[in-house]
């Protein structure tokens, strides 16, 4: 036994170039915080929720002091026994190393700008006191540097209307002022976000009370650098920014001019080289909104803000990396809420999708129907037929296409078309394979829409499904060339590309904008699904490679390896092993994983661990400050180390570095321990 941990979402996740522009979509939660602006908002990656606190609702003498959490569907009020005093203009960011939301400063009516600090663990707020702290301030820029595990604060509005330009760093214990040779000019209301792909905080704009700015700065933990751009948002303050970890871009929205005469509703992205405006429409113009990134669902989430009035609306900007599909195991179903647009009566309709067997097998039926039943659900099924489809109609016979097989492990396009006269046609890979005369069935319903994989026959592990489109038109009247990625148009009822799926949720990319949930068909069953390469996608390969050398204990050189056939795959457990350890179980082994192996404590890696009292030939290969340490159990000279990898596509191709260390009481060094070689895992499918 040993202490086994799940990965937290790690820094430096999937780095990609600009993806096609996405549109903002409104979220309609059943409960929501009251309208406000200048509230604090951060994303709690450990608990999978966005957290907001406080804000300003237009009453200059009464601030807000409530805490809410958003899980992607609904806002839930939190009622901790203690909480910070009500305020607005405070900073909030999530410390991913200590799994705490940190709040600092803000403006309290009747008090002014304050300098207190609080931490929220998902249940309770706790006030934190430190030996040193920045002066009281509001409207400051605040972000968590997850590479150096430091909270960063810059500027803000101090008391007596002083505009500040100092930089501070909090390491979880105390604040330290950071002096840099070059620094942004004093300002408040600047937008800031930490770019985890490049390891630096990015600051944009802000103002000094007289002039607003549109300059861009990056901070690497010790120095500020002004960036030269050929395009940038207009000068503004109180814009909102966050880092899209799937697309590798800073997202910035909104803001206002210096006198609040003009509010902005544009969205921009920063790719470490330049700014580009990426969307039009969406949320109304506003300033002082909260904006965070939900990496589990691949969506930027925005709440509140102010323009002519105060906003209490919630919006999402989803990331959609190309080339993903969903693999459903046996007895799994995706359920989408029914939408009124799907009432098509006796009219024309098309149901189409791409499907692939996840292991080669012969298939004899493309689709069939159980006579005498009227289904009020769309059921795209794979229970021995490559495209077993029920489409809310009473068909008098079994609807089949004998002899069509799919034993090649390739993608196949399936389309069922119903015409206005009630006749039905089936197409496989664009070739008509079946037709049926008019029926009296009506395409209608009130229950959920299904996409299901049954367990019949019992040797059917599952199917890969991609690009499901439901339309209110007979799209195909003869043989055709299937579109690899179907488009949406006025006749589209639903389009599910599966690119935007995370966790147990799948999003409708069409005009319905619904969210589906992956659920087991049988009560008590465990969901069996994973995200795989889709149409035209590239399979992300999972690899583990060792490098470097170990140093000797009195029992020989300990070794870091993986268990046989274990690789770092999404949704699975990576099994590491430390071997050739001292056989005394009291001589504990330790395992370290990190996201960086370039430098540690300011020195390039690797370097000798003699500085720690170990033998000179013991080398340090990874930066432990960018990861975690695990205490393992020495089982007669061997220690197993299991690490569960979340089923989160944002982690694909992330490189994680490992090294082990073991105590040896027989060594005569001041620190009786020896280090192993190192390993690097690249997360894949």
C-alpha positions as CSV (number, residue, x, y, z in Angstrom):
1,X,0.0,0.0,0.0
2,X,1.1,3.6,-0.5
3,X,-0.4,7.0,-0.7
4,X,-2.0,7.2,-4.2
5,X,-3.1,10.6,-5.6
6,X,-5.1,11.8,-8.6
7,X,-3.4,14.3,-10.9
8,X,-4.6,17.8,-10.5
9,X,-4.9,19.7,-13.8
10,X,-1.2,20.4,-14.4
11,X,0.6,23.4,-15.8
12,X,1.7,23.6,-19.4
13,X,-1.2,21.6,-20.7
14,X,-2.0,21.2,-24.4
15,X,-0.3,23.9,-26.4
16,X,-1.9,24.6,-29.8
17,X,-2.0,27.5,-32.2
18,X,-5.1,29.7,-32.7
19,X,-8.1,27.6,-33.3
20,X,-11.1,28.8,-35.3
21,X,-13.1,31.5,-33.5
22,X,-15.8,30.2,-31.2
23,X,-19.1,31.9,-30.2
24,X,-20.2,32.8,-26.7
25,X,-23.3,30.9,-25.5
26,X,-25.6,31.9,-22.6
27,X,-26.1,29.5,-19.7
28,X,-29.5,29.4,-18.0
29,X,-28.9,28.0,-14.5
30,X,-31.9,27.5,-12.2
31,X,-30.2,29.5,-9.5
32,X,-27.7,32.4,-9.8
33,X,-26.0,35.1,-7.7
34,X,-27.6,38.5,-7.8
35,X,-26.4,41.0,-10.4
36,X,-23.0,42.6,-9.6
37,X,-19.7,43.7,-10.9
38,X,-16.1,44.0,-9.4
39,X,-16.6,40.7,-7.7
40,X,-13.8,38.1,-7.2
41,X,-13.9,34.9,-9.3
42,X,-11.6,32.0,-9.6
43,X,-11.7,28.3,-10.8
44,X,-11.2,25.6,-8.1
45,X,-9.5,22.9,-10.2
46,X,-9.5,20.5,-7.2
47,X,-13.2,20.5,-6.8
48,X,-14.3,21.4,-10.4
49,X,-16.2,24.5,-9.7
50,X,-15.9,28.3,-10.4
51,X,-16.1,30.3,-7.1
52,X,-17.3,33.9,-6.8
53,X,-17.4,36.1,-3.8
54,X,-18.7,39.6,-3.1
55,X,-19.0,42.5,-5.5
56,X,-20.8,45.8,-6.1
57,X,-24.5,46.1,-7.0
58,X,-24.8,49.8,-7.2
59,X,-25.3,50.6,-3.5
60,X,-22.2,52.6,-2.6
61,X,-22.6,52.0,1.1
62,X,-23.4,48.3,1.1
63,X,-21.1,45.7,-0.5
64,X,-21.9,42.1,-1.2
65,X,-20.4,39.3,0.9
66,X,-21.9,36.0,-0.5
67,X,-20.0,33.0,-1.8
68,X,-21.3,30.9,-4.8
69,X,-20.0,27.9,-6.7
70,X,-20.8,27.1,-10.4
71,X,-20.4,23.4,-11.6
72,X,-21.0,24.1,-15.3
73,X,-24.8,23.8,-15.0
74,X,-26.0,25.6,-11.8
75,X,-24.8,28.1,-9.3
76,X,-25.0,26.9,-5.7
77,X,-24.8,29.3,-2.7
78,X,-22.2,28.4,0.0
79,X,-22.8,29.3,3.6
80,X,-19.6,29.0,5.5
81,X,-19.6,29.8,9.2
82,X,-17.0,32.6,8.7
83,X,-16.3,34.6,5.6
84,X,-14.5,37.8,4.5
85,X,-16.2,41.1,5.1
86,X,-18.3,42.3,2.2
87,X,-16.3,44.1,-0.4
88,X,-15.7,44.8,-4.1
89,X,-12.6,45.2,-6.2
90,X,-10.7,42.4,-4.5
91,X,-8.4,39.9,-6.1
92,X,-9.1,36.1,-6.2
93,X,-7.0,33.3,-7.7
94,X,-6.7,29.5,-7.1
95,X,-3.5,28.2,-5.5
96,X,-3.3,24.8,-7.3
97,X,-0.4,23.6,-5.1
98,X,-2.3,24.0,-1.9
99,X,-5.8,23.6,-3.4
100,X,-7.1,26.9,-1.9
101,X,-8.9,29.9,-3.4
102,X,-7.0,32.9,-2.2
103,X,-8.6,36.3,-1.7
104,X,-6.7,39.5,-1.1
105,X,-7.6,43.1,-0.5
106,X,-10.6,45.0,-2.0
107,X,-12.7,48.0,-1.1
108,X,-14.9,48.0,2.0
109,X,-17.5,50.8,2.3
110,X,-16.6,53.1,5.2
111,X,-13.1,51.6,5.5
112,X,-11.4,52.0,2.2
113,X,-8.9,49.7,0.5
114,X,-7.9,46.8,2.8
115,X,-5.0,44.4,3.0
116,X,-6.5,41.3,4.6
117,X,-6.2,37.8,3.0
118,X,-8.5,34.8,3.2
119,X,-8.4,31.3,1.9
120,X,-11.4,29.1,0.8
121,X,-11.0,25.3,0.8
122,X,-14.4,24.6,-0.8
123,X,-16.2,24.6,2.5
124,X,-14.8,27.2,4.8
125,X,-13.1,30.6,4.6
126,X,-10.1,31.1,6.9
127,X,-8.3,34.4,7.4
128,X,-4.5,34.2,6.9
129,X,-2.1,36.5,8.6
130,X,1.5,37.0,7.4
131,X,4.6,38.8,8.7
132,X,4.6,41.0,5.5
133,X,1.9,42.1,3.2
134,X,1.2,44.6,0.4
135,X,-0.5,47.8,1.4
136,X,-4.3,47.8,1.2
137,X,-5.6,48.1,-2.4
138,X,-8.5,47.4,-4.7
139,X,-8.8,46.8,-8.4
140,X,-5.3,45.2,-8.4
141,X,-4.1,42.5,-10.8
142,X,-3.8,39.1,-9.1
143,X,-2.9,35.6,-10.6
144,X,-1.4,32.3,-9.4
145,X,1.9,31.4,-11.1
146,X,1.6,27.6,-11.1
147,X,5.1,27.0,-12.4
148,X,6.8,28.8,-9.4
149,X,3.9,28.2,-7.0
150,X,3.5,31.9,-6.2
151,X,0.6,34.3,-6.0
152,X,1.4,37.5,-8.0
153,X,-0.1,40.9,-7.2
154,X,0.5,44.1,-9.2
155,X,-0.7,47.6,-8.7
156,X,-4.2,48.6,-7.7
157,X,-6.0,51.6,-6.1
158,X,-4.6,52.3,-2.6
159,X,-6.0,54.6,0.0
160,X,-6.2,58.4,-0.7
161,X,-6.8,57.5,-4.4
162,X,-3.2,56.5,-4.8
163,X,-2.5,54.4,-8.0
164,X,0.0,51.7,-7.2
165,X,2.7,50.1,-9.3
166,X,4.4,47.6,-7.0
167,X,4.8,43.8,-7.5
168,X,4.3,41.3,-4.7
169,X,4.7,37.5,-4.5
170,X,3.1,35.1,-2.0
171,X,4.6,31.7,-1.5
172,X,1.9,30.2,0.8
173,X,3.6,31.5,3.9
174,X,4.6,35.1,3.5
175,X,4.5,38.0,1.0
176,X,7.7,39.4,-0.7
177,X,7.9,42.6,-2.7
178,X,9.6,41.9,-6.0
179,X,11.8,44.7,-7.3
180,X,12.4,44.7,-11.0
181,X,14.4,47.0,-13.3
182,X,11.5,47.5,-15.6
183,X,7.9,47.6,-14.6
184,X,4.5,48.6,-15.9
185,X,3.5,52.1,-15.0
186,X,1.2,52.4,-11.9
187,X,-2.3,51.4,-12.7
188,X,-5.5,49.8,-11.4
189,X,-8.1,47.6,-13.2
190,X,-5.5,45.8,-15.3
191,X,-6.4,42.4,-16.7
192,X,-4.1,39.5,-15.8
193,X,-4.0,35.8,-16.4
194,X,-1.2,33.2,-16.0
195,X,-0.1,31.5,-19.2
196,X,0.7,28.0,-18.0
197,X,1.9,26.9,-21.5
198,X,4.7,29.5,-21.4
199,X,5.2,29.9,-17.7
200,X,4.4,33.6,-17.3
201,X,1.8,36.0,-16.1
202,X,0.3,38.2,-18.9
203,X,-1.0,41.7,-18.0
204,X,-3.0,44.0,-20.2
205,X,-4.2,47.6,-20.0
206,X,-5.6,49.2,-16.9
207,X,-5.6,52.9,-16.0
208,X,-4.3,55.5,-13.6
209,X,-7.5,57.4,-13.2
210,X,-6.7,59.9,-16.0
211,X,-5.5,57.7,-18.8
212,X,-6.2,54.1,-19.8
213,X,-3.6,51.9,-21.4
214,X,-3.5,49.1,-24.0
215,X,0.1,47.8,-23.4
216,X,0.9,44.2,-22.9
217,X,3.4,42.9,-20.3
218,X,4.7,39.5,-19.2
219,X,6.1,38.6,-15.8
220,X,8.3,35.5,-15.4
221,X,8.5,35.6,-11.6
222,X,11.5,38.0,-11.4
223,X,11.2,40.4,-14.3
224,X,8.6,42.3,-16.3
225,X,8.9,42.5,-20.1
226,X,6.9,44.9,-22.3
227,X,5.7,43.1,-25.4
228,X,5.5,44.8,-28.8
229,X,2.4,43.9,-30.8
230,X,1.0,44.8,-34.2
231,X,-2.6,44.5,-33.0
232,X,-4.2,44.9,-29.5
233,X,-7.5,45.7,-27.9
234,X,-8.2,49.4,-27.4
235,X,-7.1,51.1,-24.2
236,X,-9.4,50.0,-21.3
237,X,-9.6,49.0,-17.7
238,X,-11.6,46.4,-15.8
239,X,-11.5,44.0,-18.6
240,X,-11.6,40.3,-17.7
241,X,-8.9,37.7,-18.7
242,X,-8.3,34.0,-18.3
243,X,-6.0,31.3,-19.8
244,X,-7.6,28.7,-22.1
245,X,-5.5,25.7,-21.3
246,X,-6.9,23.6,-24.2
247,X,-6.1,26.1,-26.9
248,X,-3.1,27.7,-25.2
249,X,-4.3,31.3,-25.4
250,X,-5.2,34.1,-23.1
251,X,-8.8,35.1,-23.5
252,X,-9.8,38.8,-22.8
253,X,-13.3,40.3,-22.8
254,X,-14.9,43.6,-22.2
255,X,-13.7,46.6,-20.1
256,X,-14.4,50.3,-20.2
257,X,-12.9,53.6,-21.1
258,X,-11.5,55.9,-18.4
259,X,-14.7,57.6,-17.6
260,X,-17.0,54.6,-18.1
261,X,-18.6,56.4,-21.0
262,X,-18.0,53.5,-23.3
263,X,-18.1,49.8,-22.4
264,X,-16.6,47.1,-24.6
265,X,-18.1,43.8,-25.6
266,X,-15.3,42.4,-27.8
267,X,-13.2,39.3,-27.2
268,X,-9.5,39.0,-27.9
269,X,-6.9,36.2,-27.6
270,X,-3.2,36.4,-27.0
271,X,-0.9,33.7,-28.3
272,X,2.4,35.0,-26.9
273,X,3.1,36.9,-30.1
274,X,0.1,39.1,-30.9
275,X,-3.5,39.8,-30.0
276,X,-6.3,38.8,-32.4
277,X,-10.0,39.6,-32.1
278,X,-11.8,36.3,-32.2
279,X,-15.5,36.6,-31.7
280,X,-18.4,39.0,-32.3
281,X,-21.7,39.0,-30.6
282,X,-22.3,37.1,-27.4
283,X,-22.3,38.9,-24.0
284,X,-23.3,42.6,-24.0
285,X,-20.6,45.2,-23.4
286,X,-19.5,45.3,-19.8
287,X,-16.7,46.0,-17.3
288,X,-15.8,44.3,-14.0
289,X,-17.0,40.8,-15.0
290,X,-15.6,37.6,-13.6
291,X,-13.9,35.3,-16.1
292,X,-12.3,31.9,-15.4
293,X,-11.4,28.8,-17.3
294,X,-13.1,25.4,-16.6
295,X,-10.5,22.9,-17.9
296,X,-12.7,19.9,-17.1
297,X,-15.4,21.0,-19.6
298,X,-13.1,23.0,-21.9
299,X,-15.0,26.3,-21.4
300,X,-14.2,29.9,-20.4
301,X,-17.0,30.9,-17.9
302,X,-18.0,34.6,-17.4
303,X,-20.4,36.0,-14.8
304,X,-21.8,39.5,-14.2
305,X,-20.3,42.8,-15.0
306,X,-21.7,46.3,-15.5
307,X,-22.7,48.5,-18.4
308,X,-26.0,50.5,-18.3
309,X,-27.0,48.2,-15.5
310,X,-25.6,45.4,-13.4
311,X,-25.4,41.9,-14.9
312,X,-26.3,38.6,-13.3
313,X,-25.9,36.5,-16.5
314,X,-23.6,33.6,-17.1
315,X,-21.8,32.9,-20.4
316,X,-19.5,30.2,-21.8
317,X,-16.9,30.3,-24.5
318,X,-16.1,26.6,-25.3
319,X,-12.8,25.3,-26.6
320,X,-13.2,22.7,-29.3
321,X,-10.0,20.9,-30.2
322,X,-10.4,19.1,-33.5
323,X,-10.2,15.4,-34.0
324,X,-11.9,14.0,-30.8
325,X,-14.6,11.3,-30.7
326,X,-16.3,9.4,-27.9
327,X,-15.8,5.6,-27.2
328,X,-18.9,4.2,-25.5
329,X,-18.5,0.9,-23.7
330,X,-21.3,-1.7,-23.4
331,X,-24.5,-0.6,-21.8
332,X,-23.7,3.1,-22.0
333,X,-26.0,5.9,-23.1
334,X,-25.7,9.6,-23.7
335,X,-28.9,11.5,-22.9
336,X,-29.7,14.9,-24.1
337,X,-32.8,16.9,-22.9
338,X,-35.6,16.9,-25.3
339,X,-35.9,20.2,-27.3
340,X,-39.1,21.4,-28.9
341,X,-37.4,22.0,-32.2
342,X,-37.2,18.2,-32.5
343,X,-41.0,17.9,-33.0
344,X,-41.0,17.4,-36.8
345,X,-44.3,15.6,-37.1
346,X,-44.7,13.6,-40.3
347,X,-42.2,15.8,-42.1
348,X,-38.8,15.1,-43.5
349,X,-35.9,14.3,-41.3
350,X,-32.3,13.0,-41.4
351,X,-30.3,11.2,-38.7
352,X,-26.6,10.7,-39.6
353,X,-23.4,10.0,-37.8
354,X,-20.0,8.4,-38.1
355,X,-19.3,5.1,-36.3
356,X,-16.3,2.8,-35.9
357,X,-16.0,-0.5,-34.1
358,X,-13.3,-0.3,-31.4
359,X,-12.1,-3.7,-32.4
360,X,-12.6,-5.5,-35.7
361,X,-15.6,-7.8,-36.0
362,X,-18.1,-8.8,-38.7
363,X,-21.4,-7.0,-38.7
364,X,-24.4,-8.2,-40.7
365,X,-27.1,-5.5,-40.1
366,X,-26.9,-1.8,-40.6
367,X,-30.1,-1.1,-38.8
368,X,-33.3,-2.8,-37.7
369,X,-36.5,-2.0,-35.9
370,X,-38.6,-4.0,-33.5
371,X,-42.0,-4.2,-35.2
372,X,-45.1,-3.0,-33.4
373,X,-43.4,-0.5,-31.1
374,X,-43.4,3.3,-31.3
375,X,-40.3,4.8,-29.8
376,X,-40.5,8.4,-28.7
377,X,-36.8,8.7,-28.4
378,X,-34.0,8.8,-31.0
379,X,-31.8,5.9,-30.2
380,X,-28.6,5.6,-32.1
381,X,-27.6,2.2,-31.0
382,X,-24.8,-0.3,-31.7
383,X,-26.0,-3.7,-30.4
384,X,-24.6,-6.0,-33.1
385,X,-25.5,-3.7,-36.0
386,X,-23.2,-0.9,-37.0
387,X,-26.0,1.6,-37.0
388,X,-29.0,0.2,-35.1
389,X,-31.4,3.3,-35.2
390,X,-34.8,3.7,-33.8
391,X,-36.4,6.9,-35.1
392,X,-39.9,7.3,-33.5
393,X,-41.8,5.4,-36.1
394,X,-43.9,2.3,-36.5
395,X,-42.1,0.2,-39.2
396,X,-44.0,-3.0,-40.2
397,X,-40.8,-5.0,-40.7
398,X,-37.2,-5.3,-39.7
399,X,-35.2,-2.6,-41.3
400,X,-31.9,-4.2,-42.4
401,X,-29.2,-4.1,-44.9
402,X,-27.8,-7.7,-45.0
403,X,-24.3,-8.4,-46.0
404,X,-22.8,-5.0,-45.1
405,X,-19.8,-5.6,-42.8
406,X,-17.4,-3.4,-40.9
407,X,-14.5,-5.6,-39.8
408,X,-11.8,-3.1,-40.8
409,X,-11.8,-0.8,-37.8
410,X,-12.4,2.2,-40.0
411,X,-14.9,5.0,-39.8
412,X,-18.3,4.5,-41.5
413,X,-21.0,7.0,-42.2
414,X,-24.6,6.0,-41.5
415,X,-27.6,8.1,-42.6
416,X,-31.3,7.4,-42.2
417,X,-33.5,9.7,-44.3
418,X,-37.3,10.2,-44.0
419,X,-39.1,12.0,-46.8
420,X,-42.3,14.1,-46.5
421,X,-44.4,11.2,-47.9
422,X,-43.3,8.9,-45.1
423,X,-40.8,6.8,-47.1
424,X,-37.5,5.8,-45.5
425,X,-34.0,5.4,-47.0
426,X,-30.8,4.1,-45.4
427,X,-27.3,5.0,-46.6
428,X,-24.0,3.4,-45.6
429,X,-20.9,5.4,-46.6
430,X,-23.1,7.5,-48.9
431,X,-24.5,4.4,-50.8
432,X,-28.2,3.6,-50.5
433,X,-28.5,0.2,-48.8
434,X,-32.2,0.1,-48.0
435,X,-35.5,1.8,-48.7
436,X,-39.0,1.4,-47.2
437,X,-42.4,2.7,-48.3
438,X,-44.6,5.2,-46.4
439,X,-45.3,4.6,-42.7
440,X,-47.7,6.2,-40.3
441,X,-45.2,6.9,-37.6
442,X,-44.8,10.4,-36.3
443,X,-41.4,11.8,-35.4
444,X,-42.1,13.4,-32.1
445,X,-41.5,12.9,-28.4
446,X,-41.1,14.4,-25.0
447,X,-38.4,12.3,-23.4
448,X,-34.6,12.5,-23.7
449,X,-32.7,12.0,-26.9
450,X,-30.4,8.9,-26.6
451,X,-27.2,7.8,-28.1
452,X,-26.8,4.2,-26.8
453,X,-24.5,1.2,-26.9
454,X,-26.0,-2.0,-25.7
455,X,-24.2,-5.1,-24.6
456,X,-25.8,-7.5,-27.1
457,X,-24.0,-9.5,-28.2
458,X,-22.0,-10.0,-25.1
459,X,-18.6,-9.8,-26.9
460,X,-19.3,-6.2,-28.0
461,X,-16.9,-3.9,-26.1
462,X,-18.1,-0.6,-27.6
463,X,-18.2,1.9,-30.4
464,X,-16.5,5.1,-31.4
465,X,-19.1,7.7,-32.4
466,X,-18.5,11.1,-34.0
467,X,-20.4,13.9,-35.7
468,X,-24.0,13.0,-35.0
469,X,-26.4,15.3,-36.8
470,X,-30.2,15.4,-36.7
471,X,-32.0,17.5,-39.3
472,X,-35.5,18.6,-40.2
473,X,-34.9,17.9,-43.9
474,X,-34.4,14.9,-46.2
475,X,-30.7,15.7,-46.9
476,X,-30.0,12.8,-49.2
477,X,-32.1,11.6,-52.2
478,X,-29.4,9.6,-53.9
479,X,-25.9,8.4,-53.4
480,X,-23.6,11.1,-52.0
481,X,-20.1,11.8,-50.6
482,X,-20.4,12.1,-46.8
483,X,-19.1,15.2,-45.2
484,X,-16.4,14.4,-42.7
485,X,-17.5,17.2,-40.4
486,X,-21.1,18.1,-41.0
487,X,-22.1,21.8,-40.9
488,X,-25.0,23.5,-39.2
489,X,-27.7,25.3,-41.0
490,X,-31.4,26.4,-40.6
491,X,-32.5,22.7,-40.8
492,X,-30.1,21.4,-38.1
493,X,-31.8,20.2,-34.9
494,X,-28.7,18.9,-33.2
495,X,-25.0,18.5,-34.1
496,X,-22.8,16.6,-31.6
497,X,-19.1,16.7,-32.7
498,X,-17.8,15.2,-29.4
499,X,-14.8,17.6,-29.7
500,X,-16.2,19.6,-26.8
501,X,-16.8,16.7,-24.4
502,X,-15.1,16.5,-21.0
503,X,-15.8,14.3,-18.0
504,X,-19.3,12.8,-18.3
505,X,-20.7,15.7,-20.3
506,X,-21.1,16.1,-24.1
507,X,-22.2,19.4,-25.7
508,X,-24.4,20.0,-28.7
509,X,-22.4,22.1,-31.1
510,X,-25.5,23.0,-33.1
511,X,-28.2,25.6,-32.5
512,X,-29.8,23.6,-29.7
513,X,-26.8,24.1,-27.5
514,X,-27.8,21.3,-25.2
515,X,-25.6,19.4,-22.7
516,X,-25.8,15.6,-22.7
517,X,-24.8,13.3,-19.9
518,X,-23.1,9.9,-20.2
519,X,-24.9,7.4,-18.0
520,X,-25.0,3.6,-17.7
521,X,-28.1,1.9,-19.1
522,X,-28.2,-0.7,-16.3
523,X,-28.8,0.5,-12.7
524,X,-25.6,0.4,-10.7
525,X,-23.3,0.0,-13.7
526,X,-20.1,1.9,-13.9
527,X,-19.8,4.3,-16.9
528,X,-17.4,3.0,-19.5
529,X,-16.2,5.6,-22.0
530,X,-13.1,7.5,-23.1
531,X,-12.1,10.2,-25.5
532,X,-10.3,8.9,-28.6
533,X,-9.0,10.2,-31.9
534,X,-11.9,11.2,-34.2
535,X,-12.5,11.9,-37.9
536,X,-9.2,13.2,-39.3
537,X,-7.8,13.3,-35.7
538,X,-4.4,12.1,-34.7
539,X,-4.1,9.6,-31.9
540,X,-2.0,11.0,-29.1
541,X,0.6,8.4,-28.3
542,X,1.2,7.5,-24.6
543,X,5.0,7.0,-23.8
544,X,7.2,6.6,-20.8
545,X,11.0,6.9,-21.2
546,X,13.7,6.7,-18.5
547,X,16.9,8.7,-18.6
548,X,19.9,9.6,-16.4
549,X,21.6,7.4,-13.9
550,X,21.1,6.3,-10.3
551,X,23.6,6.5,-7.5
552,X,24.6,3.7,-5.2
553,X,23.1,2.7,-1.8
554,X,24.8,0.0,0.3
555,X,22.5,-2.4,-1.6
556,X,23.2,-1.2,-5.1
557,X,21.7,1.4,-7.4
558,X,17.9,1.9,-7.1
559,X,16.0,2.0,-10.4
560,X,12.8,3.8,-11.6
561,X,10.8,1.8,-14.2
562,X,7.2,1.2,-15.1
563,X,5.2,-2.0,-14.4
564,X,5.0,-4.2,-17.5
565,X,2.8,-2.8,-20.2
566,X,1.9,0.3,-18.2
567,X,1.7,3.6,-20.1
568,X,0.3,7.0,-19.2
569,X,-3.1,7.0,-20.8
570,X,-6.1,9.2,-20.2
571,X,-8.5,7.6,-17.7
572,X,-6.1,4.9,-16.7
573,X,-3.5,4.4,-13.9
574,X,0.2,4.7,-14.6
575,X,2.1,2.1,-12.6
576,X,5.6,3.1,-11.6
577,X,8.1,1.0,-9.7
578,X,11.2,1.6,-7.6
579,X,13.3,-1.5,-7.4
580,X,16.7,-2.6,-6.0
581,X,15.9,-0.8,-2.7
582,X,17.3,-1.7,0.7
583,X,15.3,-4.6,2.1
584,X,14.7,-3.0,5.5
585,X,11.1,-1.6,5.3
586,X,12.0,1.3,7.6
587,X,14.3,2.7,4.9
588,X,11.5,4.7,3.2
589,X,11.4,5.4,-0.6
590,X,9.9,8.6,-2.0
591,X,8.6,9.4,-5.4
592,X,8.5,12.9,-7.0
593,X,6.7,14.0,-10.1
594,X,7.1,17.5,-11.6
595,X,6.2,19.4,-14.7
596,X,9.6,20.8,-15.3
597,X,13.1,19.4,-15.7
598,X,15.0,22.5,-16.9
599,X,16.0,24.1,-13.6
600,X,15.5,24.0,-9.9
601,X,16.4,26.5,-7.1
602,X,17.7,28.8,-9.9
603,X,20.2,26.2,-11.2
604,X,20.1,24.3,-14.5
605,X,19.2,20.6,-14.2
606,X,20.7,18.1,-13.6
607,X,23.0,19.0,-10.8
608,X,24.7,17.1,-8.0
609,X,22.8,16.5,-4.8
610,X,26.0,16.8,-2.7
611,X,24.6,20.3,-1.8
612,X,22.0,18.4,0.2
613,X,24.5,16.1,2.0
614,X,24.3,13.2,-0.4
615,X,27.0,11.5,-2.5
616,X,28.3,13.6,-5.3
617,X,27.2,11.1,-8.0
618,X,23.6,11.5,-6.9
619,X,22.0,13.8,-9.5
620,X,18.7,15.8,-9.3
621,X,16.9,15.6,-12.6
622,X,13.5,17.3,-11.9
623,X,12.2,20.4,-10.2
624,X,10.2,19.2,-7.2
625,X,8.7,22.6,-6.6
626,X,6.6,22.2,-9.8
627,X,5.0,19.0,-8.6
628,X,4.3,16.7,-5.6
629,X,6.1,14.2,-3.4
630,X,4.8,10.8,-2.4
631,X,5.8,8.6,0.5
632,X,5.9,5.0,-0.8
633,X,6.0,1.6,1.0
634,X,9.2,-0.4,0.9
635,X,8.1,-4.0,0.3
636,X,11.2,-6.1,0.6
637,X,13.2,-4.0,-1.7
638,X,10.6,-2.8,-4.1
639,X,7.9,0.0,-4.0
640,X,5.0,0.4,-6.4
641,X,3.7,3.8,-7.2
642,X,0.3,4.2,-8.9
643,X,-0.9,7.5,-10.4
644,X,-4.4,7.8,-11.7
645,X,-4.7,10.1,-14.8
646,X,-8.0,11.9,-15.2
647,X,-10.0,11.4,-18.4
648,X,-9.4,15.0,-19.4
649,X,-8.3,15.8,-23.0
650,X,-6.6,18.9,-21.7
651,X,-3.9,16.7,-20.4
652,X,-3.1,15.0,-23.8
653,X,0.6,15.2,-24.7
654,X,1.5,16.8,-21.4
655,X,5.0,15.8,-20.3
656,X,5.4,14.8,-16.6
657,X,8.8,14.0,-15.1
658,X,9.5,11.5,-12.3
659,X,12.4,10.6,-10.0
660,X,12.7,8.5,-6.9
661,X,14.7,8.7,-3.7
662,X,15.4,6.2,-0.9
663,X,16.8,6.4,2.6
664,X,19.7,4.1,3.5
665,X,20.7,4.3,7.1
666,X,23.9,2.5,6.4
667,X,25.3,5.4,4.3
668,X,27.8,7.6,6.1
669,X,26.7,10.8,4.3
670,X,25.1,13.6,6.3
671,X,21.9,12.9,4.4
672,X,21.7,9.1,4.1
673,X,19.8,8.8,0.9
674,X,20.3,7.9,-2.8
675,X,18.4,9.1,-5.9
676,X,17.2,7.0,-8.9
677,X,17.3,7.7,-12.5
678,X,14.5,9.9,-14.0
679,X,11.6,9.2,-16.3
680,X,9.3,11.3,-18.5
681,X,5.7,10.4,-19.2
682,X,3.9,11.8,-22.2
683,X,0.1,11.5,-21.7
684,X,-1.8,10.0,-24.6
685,X,-4.8,7.9,-25.5
